[in-house]
Amino acid sequence: MNSQNRVPEIFRILRAVKSRLRARGSRSRCWLPLKDRFTEFFNTHGLFCQYMKNELTFIVEDAEEGGYIAQALGEGIVTEADTIDQLHEMVRDAVDCHFDPALKPKVIHLHFVRDEVIAA
């Protein structure tokens, strides 16, 4: 069983452990260290962030040589294009290449940043 298929099972186990702790009268101080360990495990293996994300945001800036450069927040994805239409295509392609189909974000945000200088 690969790690992608194990993620829902691990969340089911976490919920069961949490409910047992509550049934015994344990407060969140018992639950939080366990939750932190699982979160650390997921982050170490790149599973938690990918599984929990349904959205991905790109910061888009004007390139010095013309066109656009897009960089994903929280992921190692960078792409560039000459036009907005090409940028949309390149971003989708980069996301498809970076993520497994089951873990791919459902929504991609493009946040355009422009640095403008005006006279005082």
C-alpha positions in Angstrom: 0.0 0.0 0.0 1.6 3.3 -1.0 1.6 6.4 1.2 -1.1 8.1 -0.8 -3.6 5.3 0.0 -2.6 5.3 3.7 -3.4 8.9 4.4 -7.2 8.5 4.9 -6.6 5.5 7.1 -4.1 7.4 9.3 -6.7 10.2 9.7 -9.3 7.6 10.7 -6.9 6.3 13.4 -6.2 9.8 14.6 -9.9 10.4 15.1 -10.3 7.1 17.0 -7.4 7.9 19.3 -8.8 11.4 20.0 -12.2 10.0 20.8 -10.7 7.4 23.2 -8.7 10.1 25.0 -11.9 12.2 25.4 -13.8 9.2 26.7 -11.2 8.7 29.4 -11.6 12.3 30.4 -8.2 13.4 29.0 -7.9 17.0 27.9 -6.3 18.4 24.8 -2.8 18.3 26.5 -2.8 14.6 25.9 -4.0 14.9 22.4 -1.8 17.7 21.1 1.6 15.9 21.4 0.2 13.0 19.5 -1.3 15.3 16.8 2.0 17.1 16.6 3.9 13.8 16.0 1.5 12.8 13.2 1.7 16.3 11.7 5.5 16.1 11.8 5.4 12.7 10.1 3.2 14.0 7.4 5.3 17.1 6.8 8.5 15.0 6.8 7.0 12.8 4.1 5.4 15.6 2.2 1.9 14.1 2.7 0.1 16.4 5.1 0.4 19.6 3.1 -0.4 17.9 -0.2 -3.3 15.9 1.2 -4.9 18.9 3.0 -4.5 21.4 0.2 -7.3 21.9 -2.3 -5.9 25.2 -3.4 -2.6 26.5 -4.6 -1.5 30.1 -5.0 1.1 31.5 -7.4 2.7 34.8 -7.1 3.0 36.3 -10.6 5.5 39.1 -11.4 6.5 40.8 -14.6 9.8 39.4 -15.9 12.6 41.8 -16.6 13.0 40.5 -20.2 9.2 40.7 -20.7 6.4 38.2 -20.0 5.6 36.8 -16.6 7.2 34.6 -13.9 4.9 32.6 -11.6 6.1 30.9 -8.4 3.9 28.7 -6.2 3.7 29.5 -2.5 4.8 26.5 -0.4 5.8 24.4 -3.3 8.9 24.2 -5.5 7.1 25.2 -8.7 8.3 28.1 -10.9 7.2 28.7 -14.5 7.3 31.6 -17.0 5.4 32.7 -20.1 5.2 35.5 -22.6 1.4 36.1 -22.4 -1.3 35.6 -19.8 -2.9 32.8 -21.9 0.4 31.0 -22.1 0.9 31.6 -18.4 -2.4 29.8 -17.6 -1.3 26.9 -19.7 2.2 26.7 -18.3 0.9 26.9 -14.7 -1.6 24.1 -15.2 1.1 22.0 -16.9 3.6 22.6 -14.0 0.9 21.7 -11.4 0.1 18.5 -13.3 3.8 17.5 -13.4 4.4 18.3 -9.7 1.4 16.6 -8.1 0.0 13.1 -8.3 -3.5 13.2 -9.8 -5.2 12.3 -6.5 -3.3 15.0 -4.6 -3.5 17.8 -7.2 -5.1 21.0 -6.0 -8.6 21.7 -7.2 -8.2 25.5 -7.5 -5.2 27.5 -8.6 -5.0 31.2 -7.7 -2.8 33.6 -9.6 -1.8 36.6 -7.5 -0.4 39.4 -9.7 2.2 41.6 -8.1 3.3 44.8 -9.8 5.9 47.2 -8.5 5.0 50.7 -9.5 7.0 53.8 -8.8 5.3 57.2 -8.8 6.7 60.7 -8.4 6.3 62.2 -4.9 
